[in-house]
Amino acid sequence: MVALIAENAKAGAYTREFDERYRRIAEEINALKEEQTEAGKN
C-alpha cells in the first residue's frame, strides 16, 4: 500500500485508478482482520 501511495505522489495527482486500488486494498485488509478475529475466537 505504501508503494501505491508513493507512486501516486510522484504522479502528483489523485486519480480514480488510485482510489479504486486503494479501496480494494483497504477492503482486503479489513477482511483479513475479520478473519483473524474470528480465528482467535475459536
PDBQT receptor file of N, H, CA, C and O in Angstrom, charges set to zero:
ATOM      1  N   MET A   1       0.828  -1.178   0.000  1.00  0.00    +0.000 N 
ATOM      2  CA  MET A   1       0.000   0.000   0.000  1.00  0.00    +0.000 C 
ATOM      3  C   MET A   1       0.878   1.249   0.000  1.00  0.00    +0.000 C 
ATOM      4  O   MET A   1       0.562   2.234  -0.667  1.00  0.00    +0.000 OA
ATOM      5  N   VAL A   2       1.965   1.208   0.738  1.00  0.00    +0.000 N 
ATOM      6  H   VAL A   2       2.222   0.408   1.280  1.00  0.00    +0.000 HD
ATOM      7  CA  VAL A   2       2.879   2.346   0.779  1.00  0.00    +0.000 C 
ATOM      8  C   VAL A   2       3.436   2.635  -0.614  1.00  0.00    +0.000 C 
ATOM      9  O   VAL A   2       3.563   3.793  -1.012  1.00  0.00    +0.000 OA
ATOM     10  N   ALA A   3       3.764   1.582  -1.345  1.00  0.00    +0.000 N 
ATOM     11  H   ALA A   3       3.662   0.642  -1.022  1.00  0.00    +0.000 HD
ATOM     12  CA  ALA A   3       4.287   1.760  -2.704  1.00  0.00    +0.000 C 
ATOM     13  C   ALA A   3       3.238   2.418  -3.599  1.00  0.00    +0.000 C 
ATOM     14  O   ALA A   3       3.567   3.261  -4.434  1.00  0.00    +0.000 OA
ATOM     15  N   LEU A   4       1.988   2.035  -3.422  1.00  0.00    +0.000 N 
ATOM     16  H   LEU A   4       1.721   1.351  -2.743  1.00  0.00    +0.000 HD
ATOM     17  CA  LEU A   4       0.904   2.624  -4.212  1.00  0.00    +0.000 C 
ATOM     18  C   LEU A   4       0.787   4.113  -3.914  1.00  0.00    +0.000 C 
ATOM     19  O   LEU A   4       0.637   4.917  -4.834  1.00  0.00    +0.000 OA
ATOM     20  N   ILE A   5       0.853   4.485  -2.652  1.00  0.00    +0.000 N 
ATOM     21  H   ILE A   5       0.975   3.832  -1.904  1.00  0.00    +0.000 HD
ATOM     22  CA  ILE A   5       0.760   5.895  -2.268  1.00  0.00    +0.000 C 
ATOM     23  C   ILE A   5       1.955   6.675  -2.806  1.00  0.00    +0.000 C 
ATOM     24  O   ILE A   5       1.796   7.784  -3.315  1.00  0.00    +0.000 OA
ATOM     25  N   ALA A   6       3.154   6.096  -2.696  1.00  0.00    +0.000 N 
ATOM     26  H   ALA A   6       3.283   5.195  -2.282  1.00  0.00    +0.000 HD
ATOM     27  CA  ALA A   6       4.359   6.764  -3.203  1.00  0.00    +0.000 C 
ATOM     28  C   ALA A   6       4.272   6.962  -4.711  1.00  0.00    +0.000 C 
ATOM     29  O   ALA A   6       4.640   8.017  -5.228  1.00  0.00    +0.000 OA
ATOM     30  N   GLU A   7       3.788   5.949  -5.407  1.00  0.00    +0.000 N 
ATOM     31  H   GLU A   7       3.489   5.092  -4.987  1.00  0.00    +0.000 HD
ATOM     32  CA  GLU A   7       3.638   6.048  -6.873  1.00  0.00    +0.000 C 
ATOM     33  C   GLU A   7       2.688   7.182  -7.229  1.00  0.00    +0.000 C 
ATOM     34  O   GLU A   7       2.948   7.950  -8.156  1.00  0.00    +0.000 OA
ATOM     35  N   ASN A   8       1.599   7.285  -6.500  1.00  0.00    +0.000 N 
ATOM     36  H   ASN A   8       1.388   6.661  -5.747  1.00  0.00    +0.000 HD
ATOM     37  CA  ASN A   8       0.623   8.342  -6.759  1.00  0.00    +0.000 C 
ATOM     38  C   ASN A   8       1.208   9.717  -6.433  1.00  0.00    +0.000 C 
ATOM     39  O   ASN A   8       0.931  10.690  -7.135  1.00  0.00    +0.000 OA
ATOM     40  N   ALA A   9       2.006   9.802  -5.384  1.00  0.00    +0.000 N 
ATOM     41  H   ALA A   9       2.231   9.012  -4.814  1.00  0.00    +0.000 HD
ATOM     42  CA  ALA A   9       2.619  11.077  -5.010  1.00  0.00    +0.000 C 
ATOM     43  C   ALA A   9       3.566  11.565  -6.103  1.00  0.00    +0.000 C 
ATOM     44  O   ALA A   9       3.643  12.763  -6.374  1.00  0.00    +0.000 OA
ATOM     45  N   LYS A  10       4.284  10.639  -6.728  1.00  0.00    +0.000 N 
ATOM     46  H   LYS A  10       4.222   9.665  -6.509  1.00  0.00    +0.000 HD
ATOM     47  CA  LYS A  10       5.189  11.009  -7.822  1.00  0.00    +0.000 C 
ATOM     48  C   LYS A  10       4.407  11.597  -8.995  1.00  0.00    +0.000 C 
ATOM     49  O   LYS A  10       4.848  12.550  -9.639  1.00  0.00    +0.000 OA
ATOM     50  N   ALA A  11       3.264  11.024  -9.252  1.00  0.00    +0.000 N 
ATOM     51  H   ALA A  11       2.906  10.251  -8.729  1.00  0.00    +0.000 HD
ATOM     52  CA  ALA A  11       2.437  11.498 -10.362  1.00  0.00    +0.000 C 
ATOM     53  C   ALA A  11       1.836  12.861 -10.044  1.00  0.00    +0.000 C 
ATOM     54  O   ALA A  11       1.503  13.626 -10.949  1.00  0.00    +0.000 OA
ATOM     55  N   GLY A  12       1.700  13.161  -8.765  1.00  0.00    +0.000 N 
ATOM     56  H   GLY A  12       1.971  12.540  -8.030  1.00  0.00    +0.000 HD
ATOM     57  CA  GLY A  12       1.189  14.460  -8.356  1.00  0.00    +0.000 C 
ATOM     58  C   GLY A  12      -0.296  14.646  -8.569  1.00  0.00    +0.000 C 
ATOM     59  O   GLY A  12      -0.788  15.774  -8.600  1.00  0.00    +0.000 OA
ATOM     60  N   ALA A  13      -1.012  13.543  -8.717  1.00  0.00    +0.000 N 
ATOM     61  H   ALA A  13      -0.612  12.627  -8.692  1.00  0.00    +0.000 HD
ATOM     62  CA  ALA A  13      -2.449  13.655  -8.938  1.00  0.00    +0.000 C 
ATOM     63  C   ALA A  13      -3.175  12.517  -8.244  1.00  0.00    +0.000 C 
ATOM     64  O   ALA A  13      -2.667  11.402  -8.134  1.00  0.00    +0.000 OA
ATOM     65  N   TYR A  14      -4.350  12.822  -7.789  1.00  0.00    +0.000 N 
ATOM     66  H   TYR A  14      -4.763  13.728  -7.878  1.00  0.00    +0.000 HD
ATOM     67  CA  TYR A  14      -5.203  11.810  -7.177  1.00  0.00    +0.000 C 
ATOM     68  C   TYR A  14      -6.116  11.292  -8.273  1.00  0.00    +0.000 C 
ATOM     69  O   TYR A  14      -6.984  12.019  -8.757  1.00  0.00    +0.000 OA
ATOM     70  N   THR A  15      -5.928  10.054  -8.661  1.00  0.00    +0.000 N 
ATOM     71  H   THR A  15      -5.223   9.463  -8.268  1.00  0.00    +0.000 HD
ATOM     72  CA  THR A  15      -6.676   9.518  -9.792  1.00  0.00    +0.000 C 
ATOM     73  C   THR A  15      -7.742   8.520  -9.349  1.00  0.00    +0.000 C 
ATOM     74  O   THR A  15      -7.696   7.994  -8.237  1.00  0.00    +0.000 OA
ATOM     75  N   ARG A  16      -8.682   8.276 -10.220  1.00  0.00    +0.000 N 
ATOM     76  H   ARG A  16      -8.719   8.704 -11.123  1.00  0.00    +0.000 HD
ATOM     77  CA  ARG A  16      -9.707   7.266  -9.941  1.00  0.00    +0.000 C 
ATOM     78  C   ARG A  16      -9.080   5.887  -9.804  1.00  0.00    +0.000 C 
ATOM     79  O   ARG A  16      -9.506   5.079  -8.979  1.00  0.00    +0.000 OA
ATOM     80  N   GLU A  17      -8.062   5.626 -10.621  1.00  0.00    +0.000 N 
ATOM     81  H   GLU A  17      -7.716   6.283 -11.291  1.00  0.00    +0.000 HD
ATOM     82  CA  GLU A  17      -7.393   4.328 -10.544  1.00  0.00    +0.000 C 
ATOM     83  C   GLU A  17      -6.774   4.157  -9.166  1.00  0.00    +0.000 C 
ATOM     84  O   GLU A  17      -6.909   3.100  -8.551  1.00  0.00    +0.000 OA
ATOM     85  N   PHE A  18      -6.098   5.188  -8.679  1.00  0.00    +0.000 N 
ATOM     86  H   PHE A  18      -5.988   6.047  -9.179  1.00  0.00    +0.000 HD
ATOM     87  CA  PHE A  18      -5.511   5.128  -7.343  1.00  0.00    +0.000 C 
ATOM     88  C   PHE A  18      -6.602   4.886  -6.310  1.00  0.00    +0.000 C 
ATOM     89  O   PHE A  18      -6.445   4.037  -5.433  1.00  0.00    +0.000 OA
ATOM     90  N   ASP A  19      -7.692   5.615  -6.401  1.00  0.00    +0.000 N 
ATOM     91  H   ASP A  19      -7.819   6.306  -7.113  1.00  0.00    +0.000 HD
ATOM     92  CA  ASP A  19      -8.796   5.489  -5.452  1.00  0.00    +0.000 C 
ATOM     93  C   ASP A  19      -9.339   4.067  -5.434  1.00  0.00    +0.000 C 
ATOM     94  O   ASP A  19      -9.577   3.501  -4.367  1.00  0.00    +0.000 OA
ATOM     95  N   GLU A  20      -9.534   3.492  -6.610  1.00  0.00    +0.000 N 
ATOM     96  H   GLU A  20      -9.341   3.952  -7.477  1.00  0.00    +0.000 HD
ATOM     97  CA  GLU A  20     -10.068   2.129  -6.713  1.00  0.00    +0.000 C 
ATOM     98  C   GLU A  20      -9.089   1.105  -6.137  1.00  0.00    +0.000 C 
ATOM     99  O   GLU A  20      -9.485   0.212  -5.389  1.00  0.00    +0.000 OA
ATOM    100  N   ARG A  21      -7.825   1.239  -6.487  1.00  0.00    +0.000 N 
ATOM    101  H   ARG A  21      -7.504   1.965  -7.095  1.00  0.00    +0.000 HD
ATOM    102  CA  ARG A  21      -6.821   0.295  -5.977  1.00  0.00    +0.000 C 
ATOM    103  C   ARG A  21      -6.701   0.411  -4.465  1.00  0.00    +0.000 C 
ATOM    104  O   ARG A  21      -6.584  -0.603  -3.776  1.00  0.00    +0.000 OA
ATOM    105  N   TYR A  22      -6.730   1.626  -3.941  1.00  0.00    +0.000 N 
ATOM    106  H   TYR A  22      -6.826   2.450  -4.500  1.00  0.00    +0.000 HD
ATOM    107  CA  TYR A  22      -6.642   1.854  -2.505  1.00  0.00    +0.000 C 
ATOM    108  C   TYR A  22      -7.849   1.241  -1.802  1.00  0.00    +0.000 C 
ATOM    109  O   TYR A  22      -7.709   0.601  -0.759  1.00  0.00    +0.000 OA
ATOM    110  N   ARG A  23      -9.039   1.439  -2.379  1.00  0.00    +0.000 N 
ATOM    111  H   ARG A  23      -9.152   1.958  -3.226  1.00  0.00    +0.000 HD
ATOM    112  CA  ARG A  23     -10.267   0.890  -1.797  1.00  0.00    +0.000 C 
ATOM    113  C   ARG A  23     -10.222  -0.632  -1.737  1.00  0.00    +0.000 C 
ATOM    114  O   ARG A  23     -10.605  -1.231  -0.732  1.00  0.00    +0.000 OA
ATOM    115  N   ARG A  24      -9.751  -1.259  -2.825  1.00  0.00    +0.000 N 
ATOM    116  H   ARG A  24      -9.441  -0.773  -3.641  1.00  0.00    +0.000 HD
ATOM    117  CA  ARG A  24      -9.669  -2.725  -2.849  1.00  0.00    +0.000 C 
ATOM    118  C   ARG A  24      -8.685  -3.239  -1.809  1.00  0.00    +0.000 C 
ATOM    119  O   ARG A  24      -8.955  -4.231  -1.132  1.00  0.00    +0.000 OA
ATOM    120  N   ILE A  25      -7.553  -2.575  -1.680  1.00  0.00    +0.000 N 
ATOM    121  H   ILE A  25      -7.333  -1.769  -2.229  1.00  0.00    +0.000 HD
ATOM    122  CA  ILE A  25      -6.560  -2.987  -0.689  1.00  0.00    +0.000 C 
ATOM    123  C   ILE A  25      -7.129  -2.827   0.718  1.00  0.00    +0.000 C 
ATOM    124  O   ILE A  25      -6.957  -3.706   1.563  1.00  0.00    +0.000 OA
ATOM    125  N   ALA A  26      -7.802  -1.712   0.970  1.00  0.00    +0.000 N 
ATOM    126  H   ALA A  26      -7.942  -0.998   0.283  1.00  0.00    +0.000 HD
ATOM    127  CA  ALA A  26      -8.396  -1.477   2.286  1.00  0.00    +0.000 C 
ATOM    128  C   ALA A  26      -9.450  -2.542   2.608  1.00  0.00    +0.000 C 
ATOM    129  O   ALA A  26      -9.517  -3.024   3.739  1.00  0.00    +0.000 OA
ATOM    130  N   GLU A  27     -10.262  -2.904   1.633  1.00  0.00    +0.000 N 
ATOM    131  H   GLU A  27     -10.208  -2.512   0.714  1.00  0.00    +0.000 HD
ATOM    132  CA  GLU A  27     -11.266  -3.950   1.839  1.00  0.00    +0.000 C 
ATOM    133  C   GLU A  27     -10.609  -5.290   2.150  1.00  0.00    +0.000 C 
ATOM    134  O   GLU A  27     -11.077  -6.040   3.007  1.00  0.00    +0.000 OA
ATOM    135  N   GLU A  28      -9.528  -5.577   1.448  1.00  0.00    +0.000 N 
ATOM    136  H   GLU A  28      -9.149  -4.968   0.752  1.00  0.00    +0.000 HD
ATOM    137  CA  GLU A  28      -8.798  -6.823   1.681  1.00  0.00    +0.000 C 
ATOM    138  C   GLU A  28      -8.222  -6.857   3.100  1.00  0.00    +0.000 C 
ATOM    139  O   GLU A  28      -8.297  -7.877   3.785  1.00  0.00    +0.000 OA
ATOM    140  N   ILE A  29      -7.657  -5.747   3.526  1.00  0.00    +0.000 N 
ATOM    141  H   ILE A  29      -7.597  -4.918   2.970  1.00  0.00    +0.000 HD
ATOM    142  CA  ILE A  29      -7.099  -5.658   4.871  1.00  0.00    +0.000 C 
ATOM    143  C   ILE A  29      -8.202  -5.877   5.910  1.00  0.00    +0.000 C 
ATOM    144  O   ILE A  29      -8.019  -6.624   6.871  1.00  0.00    +0.000 OA
ATOM    145  N   ASN A  30      -9.340  -5.225   5.709  1.00  0.00    +0.000 N 
ATOM    146  H   ASN A  30      -9.488  -4.618   4.928  1.00  0.00    +0.000 HD
ATOM    147  CA  ASN A  30     -10.451  -5.391   6.649  1.00  0.00    +0.000 C 
ATOM    148  C   ASN A  30     -10.942  -6.830   6.697  1.00  0.00    +0.000 C 
ATOM    149  O   ASN A  30     -11.235  -7.346   7.776  1.00  0.00    +0.000 OA
ATOM    150  N   ALA A  31     -11.036  -7.475   5.561  1.00  0.00    +0.000 N 
ATOM    151  H   ALA A  31     -10.798  -7.055   4.685  1.00  0.00    +0.000 HD
ATOM    152  CA  ALA A  31     -11.473  -8.873   5.520  1.00  0.00    +0.000 C 
ATOM    153  C   ALA A  31     -10.483  -9.767   6.258  1.00  0.00    +0.000 C 
ATOM    154  O   ALA A  31     -10.888 -10.669   6.992  1.00  0.00    +0.000 OA
ATOM    155  N   LEU A  32      -9.193  -9.524   6.067  1.00  0.00    +0.000 N 
ATOM    156  H   LEU A  32      -8.864  -8.792   5.471  1.00  0.00    +0.000 HD
ATOM    157  CA  LEU A  32      -8.184 -10.318   6.770  1.00  0.00    +0.000 C 
ATOM    158  C   LEU A  32      -8.245 -10.092   8.283  1.00  0.00    +0.000 C 
ATOM    159  O   LEU A  32      -8.074 -11.030   9.062  1.00  0.00    +0.000 OA
ATOM    160  N   LYS A  33      -8.484  -8.865   8.688  1.00  0.00    +0.000 N 
ATOM    161  H   LYS A  33      -8.622  -8.104   8.055  1.00  0.00    +0.000 HD
ATOM    162  CA  LYS A  33      -8.616  -8.566  10.124  1.00  0.00    +0.000 C 
ATOM    163  C   LYS A  33      -9.818  -9.294  10.710  1.00  0.00    +0.000 C 
ATOM    164  O   LYS A  33      -9.743  -9.840  11.811  1.00  0.00    +0.000 OA
ATOM    165  N   GLU A  34     -10.923  -9.302   9.975  1.00  0.00    +0.000 N 
ATOM    166  H   GLU A  34     -10.984  -8.859   9.081  1.00  0.00    +0.000 HD
ATOM    167  CA  GLU A  34     -12.118 -10.011  10.439  1.00  0.00    +0.000 C 
ATOM    168  C   GLU A  34     -11.853 -11.506  10.556  1.00  0.00    +0.000 C 
ATOM    169  O   GLU A  34     -12.257 -12.135  11.534  1.00  0.00    +0.000 OA
ATOM    170  N   GLU A  35     -11.178 -12.075   9.566  1.00  0.00    +0.000 N 
ATOM    171  H   GLU A  35     -10.850 -11.564   8.772  1.00  0.00    +0.000 HD
ATOM    172  CA  GLU A  35     -10.837 -13.499   9.611  1.00  0.00    +0.000 C 
ATOM    173  C   GLU A  35      -9.943 -13.792  10.807  1.00  0.00    +0.000 C 
ATOM    174  O   GLU A  35     -10.122 -14.803  11.486  1.00  0.00    +0.000 OA
ATOM    175  N   GLN A  36      -8.986 -12.917  11.065  1.00  0.00    +0.000 N 
ATOM    176  H   GLN A  36      -8.841 -12.096  10.513  1.00  0.00    +0.000 HD
ATOM    177  CA  GLN A  36      -8.078 -13.103  12.189  1.00  0.00    +0.000 C 
ATOM    178  C   GLN A  36      -8.847 -13.053  13.511  1.00  0.00    +0.000 C 
ATOM    179  O   GLN A  36      -8.583 -13.844  14.415  1.00  0.00    +0.000 OA
ATOM    180  N   THR A  37      -9.791 -12.130  13.619  1.00  0.00    +0.000 N 
ATOM    181  H   THR A  37     -10.006 -11.487  12.884  1.00  0.00    +0.000 HD
ATOM    182  CA  THR A  37     -10.600 -12.022  14.825  1.00  0.00    +0.000 C 
ATOM    183  C   THR A  37     -11.422 -13.280  15.015  1.00  0.00    +0.000 C 
ATOM    184  O   THR A  37     -11.502 -13.816  16.120  1.00  0.00    +0.000 OA
ATOM    185  N   GLU A  38     -12.028 -13.750  13.949  1.00  0.00    +0.000 N 
ATOM    186  H   GLU A  38     -11.963 -13.315  13.051  1.00  0.00    +0.000 HD
ATOM    187  CA  GLU A  38     -12.842 -14.970  14.025  1.00  0.00    +0.000 C 
ATOM    188  C   GLU A  38     -11.997 -16.181  14.404  1.00  0.00    +0.000 C 
ATOM    189  O   GLU A  38     -12.428 -17.020  15.195  1.00  0.00    +0.000 OA
ATOM    190  N   ALA A  39     -10.804 -16.272  13.847  1.00  0.00    +0.000 N 
ATOM    191  H   ALA A  39     -10.454 -15.590  13.204  1.00  0.00    +0.000 HD
ATOM    192  CA  ALA A  39      -9.911 -17.399  14.138  1.00  0.00    +0.000 C 
ATOM    193  C   ALA A  39      -9.487 -17.367  15.613  1.00  0.00    +0.000 C 
ATOM    194  O   ALA A  39      -9.313 -18.417  16.232  1.00  0.00    +0.000 OA
ATOM    195  N   GLY A  40      -9.324 -16.182  16.165  1.00  0.00    +0.000 N 
ATOM    196  H   GLY A  40      -9.465 -15.329  15.662  1.00  0.00    +0.000 HD
ATOM    197  CA  GLY A  40      -8.914 -16.049  17.551  1.00  0.00    +0.000 C 
ATOM    198  C   GLY A  40     -10.018 -16.436  18.518  1.00  0.00    +0.000 C 
ATOM    199  O   GLY A  40      -9.735 -16.754  19.673  1.00  0.00    +0.000 OA
ATOM    200  N   LYS A  41     -11.262 -16.418  18.080  1.00  0.00    +0.000 N 
ATOM    201  H   LYS A  41     -11.493 -16.160  17.142  1.00  0.00    +0.000 HD
ATOM    202  CA  LYS A  41     -12.390 -16.766  18.932  1.00  0.00    +0.000 C 
ATOM    203  C   LYS A  41     -12.537 -18.276  19.089  1.00  0.00    +0.000 C 
ATOM    204  O   LYS A  41     -13.170 -18.742  20.037  1.00  0.00    +0.000 OA
ATOM    205  N   ASN A  42     -11.967 -19.030  18.181  1.00  0.00    +0.000 N 
ATOM    206  H   ASN A  42     -11.453 -18.652  17.411  1.00  0.00    +0.000 HD
ATOM    207  CA  ASN A  42     -12.126 -20.498  18.191  1.00  0.00    +0.000 C 
ATOM    208  C   ASN A  42     -11.136 -21.153  19.091  1.00  0.00    +0.000 C 
ATOM    209  O   ASN A  42     -11.130 -22.377  19.216  1.00  0.00    +0.000 OA
TER     210      ASN A  42
